[in-house]
């Protein structure tokens, strides 16, 4: 059985009239022991990885946390797996624990055919009862409910060990699960014993999954995975994975240049590139693929960000052409729709070549129209005498975004907006703030997908939002919903539904272009630059990495479960 799978038809072709489905792979873990004192894994059969410089490793192996929230790297893709996965580079929809699927003639049933001979990493068989329990569990987990999609599932039938049938609530209901909702298969004999809130289940004592690796040990500085000898696919060439932590980009880059890691996903500069590649020109490589849009998120639950004129002023005051320099050189200015260049064919003709116009005078005109007056200190004040000011949160260790925020702060100050940078010490503090709504403004990414539907849905679906204090889903950090946007939020929800339920690609494109208009005119979040995937690696010990000549998947180690697919492609260097 193959350890990785050939590409299937393009993912967005499959989506027409079917489901926007992604039941992704997760990671397999066996035990959580003490940390290792080893400073580096052996080079002959070990892969040394720094996923990103996010500080200490987190002791949490719950696969239902995605990479945006605290979870140990490897929980998704190495330990736990799903039925299908979407390749974020090609857009292909690829089988994994399931080999195929089919709908009934009336569209009310979806059947997955499972792989035979799959076992949990504790030796127990992968039975139909386990699969049924998993989906019953997910239906009861509100944190995994995306826009009323999961309640469409009425029943899960497993007539044999090779088939799973989902019965939907209504005829022609074709939306079940979809990309960004990373759903993993977990074992009944472990998860049925869980009591209380699943979001607090760290799953760190004896994690059991179906994936290609098992957990040997955990420490804040080092996680070690060993190959799963009973894995259903071909045995990986990489037998051990050492997962390191680093406190900041500088430490990470230094370690990579010195040869401590085989693979890293860290913000990069031309200076780093010269040092890294000159160290070993034959083997040291990078691959930076534009993958998502960096946004300035303004908390719409807080004044004055609920005022469109203020959002327009903030956007006009930012000189985006100054952002791609130094550590952020590779991130070029974004299209006003927020759609990345690789998905340009989805952009309406009127926005194809649109750019943001930097204008201090226009920014100040917007503020005056909003009722603000400029005082002798250069800043704008409202009618009560309160200065227009706010802080922008960013992890100070993320040097590319920290640099961007400082440039943005300087631009806003120049326009009369008293902005400051809130450089928090660690990523977990940052994530807690933007997911919980305890911030004013923040710089962050949008989610990825084979069409603009997926980042738009995650960022703008009102079901992903909620009042301050409630954790948002997807990337709706700005909290765009009917409370903050009224009928416009309802309109976006309807357009998302139009895309999701249509069988016509032209109707789907019309839906996306309707959202583009709202994105451009209403600025629910403010596009800044096109984020690239940071992928630094060496071929000294392992070959088979994705690159321009072989772009079989996205490359960064922090992108899970895709990183598992990359690892399964690796072979020892000759």
WOMO-V222618 format. One record per residue. N is the residue number from 1. PSI is psi in degrees with one decimal (999 if undefined). OMEGA is omega in whole degrees, -180 to 180 (NA if undefined). BURIAL is b if it has 16 or more other C-alpha atoms within 10 Angstrom, else e. Layout:
n:N psi:PSI omega:OMEGA burial:BURIAL
n:N psi:PSI omega:OMEGA burial:BURIAL
//
This chain:
n:1 psi:141.7 omega:-173 burial:e
n:2 psi:144.8 omega:176 burial:e
n:3 psi:-20.0 omega:171 burial:b
n:4 psi:165.5 omega:-166 burial:b
n:5 psi:147.6 omega:179 burial:e
n:6 psi:157.6 omega:-179 burial:e
n:7 psi:142.0 omega:173 burial:b
n:8 psi:179.8 omega:-178 burial:e
n:9 psi:156.6 omega:-176 burial:e
n:10 psi:137.9 omega:-175 burial:b
n:11 psi:-40.1 omega:-176 burial:b
n:12 psi:-19.4 omega:173 burial:b
n:13 psi:-43.0 omega:178 burial:e
n:14 psi:-34.2 omega:-173 burial:b
n:15 psi:-23.0 omega:-176 burial:b
n:16 psi:107.8 omega:175 burial:b
n:17 psi:3.1 omega:179 burial:b
n:18 psi:-129.6 omega:178 burial:b
n:19 psi:151.8 omega:169 burial:b
n:20 psi:82.7 omega:-164 burial:b
n:21 psi:134.0 omega:171 burial:b
n:22 psi:103.5 omega:173 burial:b
n:23 psi:95.1 omega:-164 burial:b
n:24 psi:165.7 omega:177 burial:b
n:25 psi:148.0 omega:174 burial:b
n:26 psi:-175.0 omega:-174 burial:b
n:27 psi:149.9 omega:179 burial:b
n:28 psi:127.2 omega:-180 burial:b
n:29 psi:147.0 omega:-179 burial:b
n:30 psi:-39.0 omega:-177 burial:b
n:31 psi:157.3 omega:179 burial:b
n:32 psi:102.0 omega:-177 burial:b
n:33 psi:-160.8 omega:-180 burial:b
n:34 psi:166.9 omega:-179 burial:e
n:35 psi:156.8 omega:177 burial:e
n:36 psi:145.3 omega:179 burial:b
n:37 psi:-1.9 omega:-179 burial:e
n:38 psi:135.1 omega:-179 burial:e
n:39 psi:-17.9 omega:180 burial:e
n:40 psi:142.0 omega:179 burial:b
n:41 psi:157.4 omega:177 burial:b
n:42 psi:148.3 omega:-173 burial:e
n:43 psi:-18.2 omega:-171 burial:e
n:44 psi:-37.4 omega:-177 burial:e
n:45 psi:15.5 omega:-174 burial:b
n:46 psi:138.6 omega:175 burial:b
n:47 psi:123.5 omega:179 burial:b
n:48 psi:120.4 omega:-170 burial:b
n:49 psi:137.4 omega:162 burial:b
n:50 psi:103.4 omega:-177 burial:b
n:51 psi:-44.7 omega:179 burial:b
n:52 psi:154.7 omega:-180 burial:b
n:53 psi:73.5 omega:-177 burial:b
n:54 psi:12.7 omega:-178 burial:b
n:55 psi:-162.0 omega:-175 burial:b
n:56 psi:146.0 omega:173 burial:b
n:57 psi:144.8 omega:-178 burial:b
n:58 psi:134.2 omega:-180 burial:b
n:59 psi:75.4 omega:-178 burial:b
n:60 psi:113.8 omega:-177 burial:b
n:61 psi:31.9 omega:175 burial:b
n:62 psi:116.9 omega:-174 burial:b
n:63 psi:-12.2 omega:-177 burial:b
n:64 psi:10.5 omega:167 burial:b
n:65 psi:132.5 omega:177 burial:b
n:66 psi:-177.1 omega:-172 burial:b
n:67 psi:-9.3 omega:177 burial:b
n:68 psi:-15.4 omega:-175 burial:e
n:69 psi:163.2 omega:-175 burial:e
n:70 psi:114.5 omega:176 burial:b
n:71 psi:145.8 omega:-179 burial:b
n:72 psi:136.1 omega:178 burial:b
n:73 psi:132.6 omega:180 burial:b
n:74 psi:-15.0 omega:179 burial:b
n:75 psi:-31.9 omega:-177 burial:b
n:76 psi:111.4 omega:177 burial:b
n:77 psi:-42.4 omega:176 burial:b
n:78 psi:-34.9 omega:-176 burial:b
n:79 psi:-47.6 omega:-177 burial:b
n:80 psi:145.5 omega:-176 burial:b
n:81 psi:162.0 omega:176 burial:b
n:82 psi:-177.2 omega:-176 burial:b
n:83 psi:-44.4 omega:-180 burial:b
n:84 psi:161.9 omega:175 burial:b
n:85 psi:151.5 omega:173 burial:b
n:86 psi:125.2 omega:176 burial:b
n:87 psi:115.2 omega:-173 burial:b
n:88 psi:-14.4 omega:175 burial:b
n:89 psi:-53.1 omega:-175 burial:b
n:90 psi:-22.6 omega:-173 burial:b
n:91 psi:3.2 omega:180 burial:b
n:92 psi:146.8 omega:178 burial:b
n:93 psi:115.4 omega:-167 burial:b
n:94 psi:135.5 omega:179 burial:b
n:95 psi:151.0 omega:176 burial:b
n:96 psi:-93.9 omega:176 burial:b
n:97 psi:-23.3 omega:171 burial:b
n:98 psi:147.0 omega:180 burial:b
n:99 psi:-23.8 omega:-179 burial:e
n:100 psi:172.3 omega:178 burial:b
n:101 psi:163.6 omega:175 burial:b
n:102 psi:148.6 omega:175 burial:e
n:103 psi:151.5 omega:170 burial:b
n:104 psi:165.6 omega:-174 burial:e
n:105 psi:-29.4 omega:-179 burial:e
n:106 psi:3.6 omega:177 burial:e
n:107 psi:10.2 omega:-176 burial:b
n:108 psi:-13.0 omega:-179 burial:b
n:109 psi:139.7 omega:177 burial:b
n:110 psi:123.7 omega:-177 burial:b
n:111 psi:127.6 omega:173 burial:b
n:112 psi:134.7 omega:175 burial:b
n:113 psi:119.4 omega:-173 burial:b
n:114 psi:156.0 omega:175 burial:b
n:115 psi:141.6 omega:174 burial:b
n:116 psi:162.1 omega:171 burial:e
n:117 psi:24.0 omega:174 burial:e
n:118 psi:137.5 omega:178 burial:b
n:119 psi:152.7 omega:168 burial:b
n:120 psi:157.2 omega:-175 burial:b
n:121 psi:-1.7 omega:172 burial:b
n:122 psi:9.7 omega:176 burial:b
n:123 psi:-13.6 omega:-180 burial:e
n:124 psi:147.6 omega:-178 burial:e
n:125 psi:151.9 omega:177 burial:e
n:126 psi:89.5 omega:-170 burial:b
n:127 psi:164.5 omega:179 burial:b
n:128 psi:-33.9 omega:180 burial:b
n:129 psi:-37.1 omega:179 burial:b
n:130 psi:-42.7 omega:-179 burial:b
n:131 psi:-45.2 omega:180 burial:b
n:132 psi:-44.3 omega:-180 burial:b
n:133 psi:-40.8 omega:-178 burial:b
n:134 psi:-47.7 omega:-177 burial:b
n:135 psi:-31.3 omega:172 burial:b
n:136 psi:-40.4 omega:-180 burial:e
n:137 psi:-43.8 omega:-178 burial:e
n:138 psi:-35.7 omega:179 burial:b
n:139 psi:-29.3 omega:-178 burial:b
n:140 psi:2.7 omega:-174 burial:e
n:141 psi:98.1 omega:-173 burial:e
n:142 psi:-25.6 omega:-179 burial:e
n:143 psi:-18.8 omega:-179 burial:b
n:144 psi:3.2 omega:-179 burial:b
n:145 psi:118.4 omega:-180 burial:b
n:146 psi:102.0 omega:170 burial:b
n:147 psi:34.4 omega:179 burial:e
n:148 psi:12.7 omega:-177 burial:e
n:149 psi:-48.2 omega:-178 burial:b
n:150 psi:-37.8 omega:178 burial:b
n:151 psi:-11.4 omega:174 burial:e
n:152 psi:-20.7 omega:-180 burial:b
n:153 psi:116.9 omega:-179 burial:b
n:154 psi:-36.1 omega:-176 burial:e
n:155 psi:157.2 omega:175 burial:e
n:156 psi:118.0 omega:-179 burial:b
n:157 psi:140.4 omega:179 burial:e
n:158 psi:81.9 omega:-176 burial:b
n:159 psi:-21.5 omega:175 burial:e
n:160 psi:179.6 omega:-175 burial:e
n:161 psi:-5.4 omega:-175 burial:b
n:162 psi:-2.8 omega:-174 burial:b
n:163 psi:137.1 omega:173 burial:b
n:164 psi:124.7 omega:-180 burial:b
n:165 psi:127.8 omega:176 burial:b
n:166 psi:124.8 omega:176 burial:b
n:167 psi:122.4 omega:-176 burial:b
n:168 psi:163.2 omega:-171 burial:b
n:169 psi:-23.1 omega:-177 burial:e
n:170 psi:158.3 omega:178 burial:e
n:171 psi:144.9 omega:178 burial:e
n:172 psi:18.5 omega:173 burial:b
n:173 psi:113.1 omega:-173 burial:b
n:174 psi:-4.6 omega:-179 burial:b
n:175 psi:118.9 omega:-179 burial:b
n:176 psi:-76.1 omega:173 burial:b
n:177 psi:159.0 omega:-179 burial:b
n:178 psi:170.2 omega:-171 burial:b
n:179 psi:145.3 omega:-178 burial:b
n:180 psi:-24.9 omega:175 burial:b
n:181 psi:86.4 omega:-170 burial:b
n:182 psi:102.9 omega:-174 burial:b
n:183 psi:126.2 omega:-175 burial:b
n:184 psi:150.3 omega:180 burial:b
n:185 psi:126.1 omega:-179 burial:b
n:186 psi:155.7 omega:-174 burial:b
n:187 psi:136.1 omega:178 burial:b
n:188 psi:-40.3 omega:-173 burial:b
n:189 psi:-11.7 omega:173 burial:e
n:190 psi:-51.6 omega:-171 burial:e
n:191 psi:-19.7 omega:178 burial:b
n:192 psi:-16.0 omega:180 burial:e
n:193 psi:-3.7 omega:-177 burial:e
n:194 psi:134.0 omega:174 burial:e
n:195 psi:150.0 omega:179 burial:e
n:196 psi:-160.5 omega:-173 burial:e
n:197 psi:118.5 omega:-179 burial:e
n:198 psi:-28.3 omega:-178 burial:b
n:199 psi:-10.9 omega:178 burial:e
n:200 psi:5.2 omega:180 burial:e
n:201 psi:108.4 omega:-176 burial:b
n:202 psi:-20.6 omega:173 burial:b
n:203 psi:36.1 omega:-171 burial:b
n:204 psi:4.8 omega:-177 burial:b
n:205 psi:-48.3 omega:-179 burial:e
n:206 psi:65.2 omega:-177 burial:b
n:207 psi:133.9 omega:-175 burial:b
n:208 psi:122.3 omega:178 burial:b
n:209 psi:-165.2 omega:-179 burial:b
n:210 psi:1.7 omega:-170 burial:b
n:211 psi:-179.4 omega:-172 burial:b
n:212 psi:-7.0 omega:-178 burial:b
n:213 psi:159.7 omega:177 burial:b
n:214 psi:151.7 omega:-179 burial:b
n:215 psi:126.9 omega:173 burial:b
n:216 psi:-47.4 omega:-176 burial:b
n:217 psi:158.9 omega:177 burial:b
n:218 psi:141.2 omega:164 burial:b
n:219 psi:161.4 omega:179 burial:b
n:220 psi:-23.7 omega:-178 burial:b
n:221 psi:-22.7 omega:-172 burial:b
n:222 psi:126.7 omega:170 burial:b
n:223 psi:135.1 omega:180 burial:b
n:224 psi:127.5 omega:175 burial:b
n:225 psi:141.5 omega:173 burial:b
n:226 psi:152.5 omega:-179 burial:b
n:227 psi:144.9 omega:177 burial:b
n:228 psi:108.6 omega:-174 burial:b
n:229 psi:-18.5 omega:-180 burial:e
n:230 psi:19.7 omega:-179 burial:b
n:231 psi:139.9 omega:-176 burial:b
n:232 psi:-26.3 omega:180 burial:b
n:233 psi:-174.5 omega:176 burial:b
n:234 psi:145.4 omega:-179 burial:e
n:235 psi:128.0 omega:180 burial:b
n:236 psi:147.6 omega:174 burial:b
n:237 psi:-33.1 omega:176 burial:b
n:238 psi:116.0 omega:-176 burial:b
n:239 psi:-26.2 omega:-179 burial:b
n:240 psi:145.1 omega:178 burial:b
n:241 psi:122.3 omega:176 burial:b
n:242 psi:118.9 omega:-177 burial:b
n:243 psi:113.2 omega:-175 burial:b
n:244 psi:170.0 omega:172 burial:b
n:245 psi:156.4 omega:176 burial:b
n:246 psi:145.0 omega:-173 burial:b
n:247 psi:-24.3 omega:-177 burial:b
n:248 psi:172.7 omega:-178 burial:b
n:249 psi:-39.8 omega:-177 burial:b
n:250 psi:-46.0 omega:178 burial:b
n:251 psi:-43.3 omega:-178 burial:e
n:252 psi:-47.8 omega:-178 burial:b
n:253 psi:-41.7 omega:178 burial:b
n:254 psi:-45.4 omega:-180 burial:e
n:255 psi:-38.1 omega:-180 burial:e
n:256 psi:-43.6 omega:179 burial:b
n:257 psi:-35.4 omega:-180 burial:b
n:258 psi:-4.4 omega:175 burial:e
n:259 psi:15.9 omega:-179 burial:b
n:260 psi:-32.2 omega:-177 burial:b
n:261 psi:151.6 omega:169 burial:b
n:262 psi:-24.1 omega:-170 burial:b
n:263 psi:135.2 omega:-176 burial:b
n:264 psi:151.6 omega:175 burial:b
n:265 psi:89.3 omega:-171 burial:b
n:266 psi:144.4 omega:175 burial:b
n:267 psi:141.0 omega:-165 burial:b
n:268 psi:154.2 omega:176 burial:b
n:269 psi:162.3 omega:174 burial:e
n:270 psi:-33.0 omega:178 burial:e
n:271 psi:-42.7 omega:176 burial:e
n:272 psi:-41.8 omega:-177 burial:b
n:273 psi:-43.8 omega:-179 burial:b
n:274 psi:-44.0 omega:-180 burial:e
n:275 psi:-43.9 omega:-176 burial:e
n:276 psi:-48.9 omega:-175 burial:b
n:277 psi:-31.0 omega:177 burial:b
n:278 psi:-23.5 omega:178 burial:e
n:279 psi:-38.2 omega:179 burial:e
n:280 psi:79.6 omega:-175 burial:e
n:281 psi:-28.2 omega:-177 burial:e
n:282 psi:-34.0 omega:-170 burial:e
n:283 psi:-28.9 omega:-173 burial:b
n:284 psi:122.5 omega:-172 burial:b
n:285 psi:160.7 omega:171 burial:b
n:286 psi:153.5 omega:175 burial:b
n:287 psi:108.4 omega:-175 burial:b
n:288 psi:100.7 omega:-176 burial:b
n:289 psi:127.1 omega:178 burial:b
n:290 psi:123.2 omega:-168 burial:b
n:291 psi:-28.2 omega:-178 burial:b
n:292 psi:171.7 omega:-176 burial:b
n:293 psi:132.5 omega:174 burial:b
n:294 psi:130.2 omega:-177 burial:b
n:295 psi:152.7 omega:162 burial:b
n:296 psi:109.0 omega:180 burial:b
n:297 psi:126.9 omega:176 burial:b
n:298 psi:128.1 omega:-176 burial:b
n:299 psi:102.2 omega:-173 burial:b
n:300 psi:-14.5 omega:176 burial:b
n:301 psi:-7.2 omega:-178 burial:b
n:302 psi:133.3 omega:173 burial:b
n:303 psi:146.8 omega:8 burial:e
n:304 psi:15.4 omega:-173 burial:b
n:305 psi:-16.0 omega:176 burial:b
n:306 psi:-0.8 omega:178 burial:b
n:307 psi:116.7 omega:-178 burial:e
n:308 psi:-38.8 omega:-179 burial:b
n:309 psi:-36.2 omega:177 burial:b
n:310 psi:-42.8 omega:178 burial:b
n:311 psi:-40.0 omega:178 burial:b
n:312 psi:-38.3 omega:179 burial:b
n:313 psi:-43.9 omega:180 burial:b
n:314 psi:-44.9 omega:-179 burial:b
n:315 psi:-45.0 omega:-178 burial:b
n:316 psi:-26.3 omega:-177 burial:b
n:317 psi:-11.5 omega:-176 burial:b
n:318 psi:122.8 omega:176 burial:b
n:319 psi:91.2 omega:-176 burial:b
n:320 psi:-26.7 omega:179 burial:b
n:321 psi:-20.0 omega:179 burial:e
n:322 psi:-12.0 omega:-174 burial:e
n:323 psi:-41.4 omega:-178 burial:b
n:324 psi:81.0 omega:176 burial:b
n:325 psi:156.6 omega:179 burial:b
n:326 psi:-125.7 omega:-175 burial:e
n:327 psi:-16.3 omega:-180 burial:b
n:328 psi:24.2 omega:-174 burial:b
n:329 psi:-36.3 omega:-171 burial:e
n:330 psi:-8.2 omega:-179 burial:b
n:331 psi:103.6 omega:-175 burial:b
n:332 psi:160.1 omega:-179 burial:b
n:333 psi:142.5 omega:-176 burial:b
n:334 psi:157.4 omega:169 burial:b
n:335 psi:144.3 omega:-180 burial:b
n:336 psi:-20.6 omega:176 burial:b
n:337 psi:-16.7 omega:-175 burial:b
n:338 psi:5.6 omega:-179 burial:b
n:339 psi:134.7 omega:-176 burial:b
n:340 psi:157.9 omega:-177 burial:b
n:341 psi:-35.5 omega:-178 burial:b
n:342 psi:-17.3 omega:180 burial:e
n:343 psi:26.8 omega:-173 burial:e
n:344 psi:-26.4 omega:-178 burial:e
n:345 psi:-10.7 omega:177 burial:e
n:346 psi:-10.6 omega:-175 burial:b
n:347 psi:134.4 omega:179 burial:b
n:348 psi:150.1 omega:-177 burial:b
n:349 psi:-37.4 omega:-176 burial:e
n:350 psi:-14.5 omega:-179 burial:e
n:351 psi:-1.2 omega:-175 burial:b
n:352 psi:-44.7 omega:-177 burial:b
n:353 psi:19.5 omega:-178 burial:e
n:354 psi:147.8 omega:176 burial:e
n:355 psi:160.4 omega:174 burial:e
n:356 psi:136.7 omega:179 burial:b
n:357 psi:116.4 omega:178 burial:e
n:358 psi:123.6 omega:-178 burial:b
n:359 psi:109.3 omega:177 burial:b
n:360 psi:-41.2 omega:-179 burial:b
n:361 psi:-38.5 omega:178 burial:e
n:362 psi:-39.9 omega:178 burial:b
n:363 psi:-44.6 omega:-179 burial:b
n:364 psi:-31.5 omega:177 burial:b
n:365 psi:-40.7 omega:177 burial:e
n:366 psi:-44.2 omega:-177 burial:b
n:367 psi:-39.9 omega:178 burial:b
n:368 psi:-38.1 omega:177 burial:b
n:369 psi:-30.5 omega:180 burial:e
n:370 psi:-3.0 omega:177 burial:b
n:371 psi:9.6 omega:179 burial:e
n:372 psi:150.2 omega:176 burial:b
n:373 psi:144.6 omega:-178 burial:b
n:374 psi:125.9 omega:-179 burial:b
n:375 psi:177.5 omega:-176 burial:e
n:376 psi:-22.4 omega:178 burial:e
n:377 psi:-2.1 omega:178 burial:e
n:378 psi:-12.5 omega:-178 burial:e
n:379 psi:156.8 omega:179 burial:b
n:380 psi:143.9 omega:-179 burial:b
n:381 psi:149.2 omega:176 burial:b
n:382 psi:-177.7 omega:-174 burial:b
n:383 psi:-19.1 omega:179 burial:e
n:384 psi:-3.0 omega:-179 burial:e
n:385 psi:10.3 omega:179 burial:e
n:386 psi:131.2 omega:-179 burial:e
n:387 psi:144.8 omega:175 burial:b
n:388 psi:102.3 omega:-178 burial:b
n:389 psi:156.5 omega:-180 burial:b
n:390 psi:166.0 omega:178 burial:b
n:391 psi:150.3 omega:178 burial:b
n:392 psi:120.9 omega:-175 burial:b
n:393 psi:139.7 omega:177 burial:b
n:394 psi:142.2 omega:172 burial:b
n:395 psi:124.6 omega:-177 burial:b
n:396 psi:-23.3 omega:-180 burial:b
n:397 psi:-17.4 omega:177 burial:b
n:398 psi:85.5 omega:-166 burial:b
n:399 psi:-30.3 omega:180 burial:b
n:400 psi:-47.7 omega:180 burial:b
n:401 psi:-34.7 omega:177 burial:b
n:402 psi:-39.8 omega:176 burial:b
n:403 psi:-45.0 omega:178 burial:b
n:404 psi:-45.7 omega:-178 burial:b
n:405 psi:-39.1 omega:180 burial:b
n:406 psi:-40.0 omega:176 burial:b
n:407 psi:-43.2 omega:-179 burial:b
n:408 psi:-43.2 omega:178 burial:b
n:409 psi:-44.0 omega:179 burial:b
n:410 psi:-42.3 omega:179 burial:b
n:411 psi:-45.0 omega:-178 burial:b
n:412 psi:-40.8 omega:177 burial:b
n:413 psi:-40.6 omega:179 burial:b
n:414 psi:-33.3 omega:-179 burial:b
n:415 psi:-6.2 omega:179 burial:b
n:416 psi:13.8 omega:177 burial:b
n:417 psi:123.0 omega:-173 burial:b
n:418 psi:79.2 omega:-179 burial:b
n:419 psi:152.0 omega:176 burial:b
n:420 psi:161.6 omega:176 burial:b
n:421 psi:129.2 omega:174 burial:b
n:422 psi:90.2 omega:-178 burial:b
n:423 psi:93.6 omega:-177 burial:b
n:424 psi:158.3 omega:-171 burial:e
n:425 psi:-29.6 omega:-175 burial:b
n:426 psi:160.9 omega:-176 burial:b
n:427 psi:-34.5 omega:-178 burial:b
n:428 psi:-39.4 omega:176 burial:b
n:429 psi:-41.6 omega:179 burial:e
n:430 psi:-50.0 omega:-180 burial:b
n:431 psi:-43.2 omega:-180 burial:b
n:432 psi:-39.6 omega:-178 burial:b
n:433 psi:-47.6 omega:-174 burial:b
n:434 psi:-32.4 omega:177 burial:b
n:435 psi:-35.0 omega:-178 burial:b
n:436 psi:-10.0 omega:178 burial:b
n:437 psi:12.9 omega:-180 burial:b
n:438 psi:62.4 omega:179 burial:e
n:439 psi:166.6 omega:176 burial:b
n:440 psi:-56.2 omega:178 burial:b
n:441 psi:153.6 omega:-178 burial:b
n:442 psi:151.2 omega:171 burial:b
n:443 psi:133.5 omega:179 burial:b
n:444 psi:179.4 omega:-175 burial:b
n:445 psi:176.3 omega:164 burial:b
n:446 psi:159.8 omega:180 burial:b
n:447 psi:162.9 omega:-175 burial:b
n:448 psi:168.7 omega:177 burial:b
n:449 psi:163.5 omega:-178 burial:b
n:450 psi:-14.4 omega:173 burial:b
n:451 psi:165.1 omega:180 burial:b
n:452 psi:-14.4 omega:179 burial:b
n:453 psi:-41.1 omega:-171 burial:b
n:454 psi:-50.7 omega:175 burial:b
n:455 psi:-36.5 omega:177 burial:b
n:456 psi:-45.2 omega:180 burial:b
n:457 psi:-46.5 omega:-177 burial:b
n:458 psi:-32.9 omega:-176 burial:b
n:459 psi:-28.1 omega:-169 burial:b
n:460 psi:-10.1 omega:178 burial:b
n:461 psi:126.5 omega:-178 burial:b
n:462 psi:-23.5 omega:179 burial:b
n:463 psi:-16.9 omega:179 burial:b
n:464 psi:-5.4 omega:-174 burial:b
n:465 psi:-174.9 omega:178 burial:b
n:466 psi:169.0 omega:180 burial:b
n:467 psi:161.5 omega:178 burial:e
n:468 psi:133.6 omega:-177 burial:b
n:469 psi:-24.0 omega:175 burial:e
n:470 psi:132.3 omega:-179 burial:e
n:471 psi:128.3 omega:178 burial:b
n:472 psi:165.5 omega:175 burial:b
n:473 psi:167.7 omega:-180 burial:b
n:474 psi:-130.7 omega:178 burial:b
n:475 psi:31.8 omega:177 burial:b
n:476 psi:57.6 omega:-177 burial:b
n:477 psi:-28.3 omega:-180 burial:b
n:478 psi:-16.5 omega:180 burial:b
n:479 psi:54.8 omega:175 burial:b
n:480 psi:113.9 omega:-180 burial:b
n:481 psi:-173.9 omega:-177 burial:b
n:482 psi:-23.8 omega:177 burial:b
n:483 psi:-40.0 omega:-176 burial:e
n:484 psi:-23.5 omega:-174 burial:b
n:485 psi:-4.3 omega:175 burial:b
n:486 psi:-130.3 omega:-176 burial:e
n:487 psi:-26.3 omega:178 burial:e
n:488 psi:-38.6 omega:177 burial:b
n:489 psi:-40.7 omega:177 burial:b
n:490 psi:-40.2 omega:179 burial:e
n:491 psi:-43.2 omega:178 burial:b
n:492 psi:-43.9 omega:178 burial:b
n:493 psi:-40.4 omega:180 burial:b
n:494 psi:-38.9 omega:178 burial:e
n:495 psi:-38.6 omega:175 burial:b
n:496 psi:-40.6 omega:178 burial:b
n:497 psi:-39.3 omega:178 burial:b
n:498 psi:-45.5 omega:178 burial:b
n:499 psi:-46.3 omega:-171 burial:b
n:500 psi:-30.5 omega:-173 burial:b
n:501 psi:-6.7 omega:-176 burial:b
n:502 psi:149.2 omega:173 burial:b
n:503 psi:-2.7 omega:-173 burial:b
n:504 psi:119.2 omega:-179 burial:e
n:505 psi:-29.8 omega:178 burial:e
n:506 psi:-37.6 omega:177 burial:e
n:507 psi:-38.2 omega:177 burial:e
n:508 psi:-42.8 omega:179 burial:b
n:509 psi:-37.5 omega:176 burial:b
n:510 psi:-38.8 omega:179 burial:b
n:511 psi:-45.8 omega:-180 burial:b
n:512 psi:-42.0 omega:-178 burial:b
n:513 psi:-26.5 omega:172 burial:b
n:514 psi:-38.6 omega:177 burial:b
n:515 psi:-36.7 omega:178 burial:b
n:516 psi:-43.4 omega:-179 burial:b
n:517 psi:-43.3 omega:178 burial:b
n:518 psi:-39.6 omega:179 burial:b
n:519 psi:-45.1 omega:-177 burial:b
n:520 psi:-42.0 omega:-173 burial:b
n:521 psi:-27.7 omega:-175 burial:e
n:522 psi:-17.2 omega:178 burial:b
n:523 psi:55.2 omega:176 burial:b
n:524 psi:-35.6 omega:167 burial:b
n:525 psi:153.7 omega:-171 burial:b
n:526 psi:110.6 omega:178 burial:b
n:527 psi:139.2 omega:179 burial:b
n:528 psi:-70.9 omega:-176 burial:b
n:529 psi:168.2 omega:176 burial:b
n:530 psi:116.1 omega:-177 burial:b
n:531 psi:137.0 omega:174 burial:b
n:532 psi:153.9 omega:172 burial:b
n:533 psi:124.3 omega:179 burial:b
n:534 psi:115.2 omega:-176 burial:b
n:535 psi:100.5 omega:178 burial:b
n:536 psi:133.4 omega:-176 burial:b
n:537 psi:165.9 omega:174 burial:b
n:538 psi:142.2 omega:177 burial:b
n:539 psi:13.4 omega:-178 burial:b
n:540 psi:-38.5 omega:-177 burial:b
n:541 psi:-26.7 omega:-177 burial:b
n:542 psi:141.5 omega:175 burial:b
n:543 psi:169.4 omega:-180 burial:b
n:544 psi:13.9 omega:-180 burial:b
n:545 psi:147.0 omega:174 burial:b
n:546 psi:143.9 omega:177 burial:b
n:547 psi:-172.4 omega:-177 burial:b
n:548 psi:-30.6 omega:-179 burial:e
n:549 psi:-17.2 omega:-179 burial:e
n:550 psi:68.0 omega:-175 burial:e
n:551 psi:67.0 omega:-176 burial:e
n:552 psi:-14.5 omega:180 burial:b
n:553 psi:171.2 omega:173 burial:b
n:554 psi:156.1 omega:-169 burial:b
n:555 psi:-22.1 omega:-169 burial:b
n:556 psi:142.1 omega:-179 burial:b
n:557 psi:-20.3 omega:-178 burial:b
n:558 psi:-9.0 omega:-178 burial:b
n:559 psi:104.7 omega:-179 burial:b
n:560 psi:145.8 omega:7 burial:b
n:561 psi:7.9 omega:-176 burial:b
n:562 psi:-33.9 omega:180 burial:b
n:563 psi:-32.2 omega:178 burial:b
n:564 psi:-39.4 omega:178 burial:b
n:565 psi:-38.5 omega:177 burial:b
n:566 psi:-46.5 omega:-179 burial:b
n:567 psi:-38.4 omega:-180 burial:b
n:568 psi:-16.7 omega:177 burial:b
n:569 psi:-14.5 omega:-172 burial:b
n:570 psi:144.3 omega:177 burial:b
n:571 psi:151.1 omega:179 burial:b
n:572 psi:140.3 omega:176 burial:b
n:573 psi:142.6 omega:-179 burial:e
n:574 psi:999 omega:NA burial:e
//
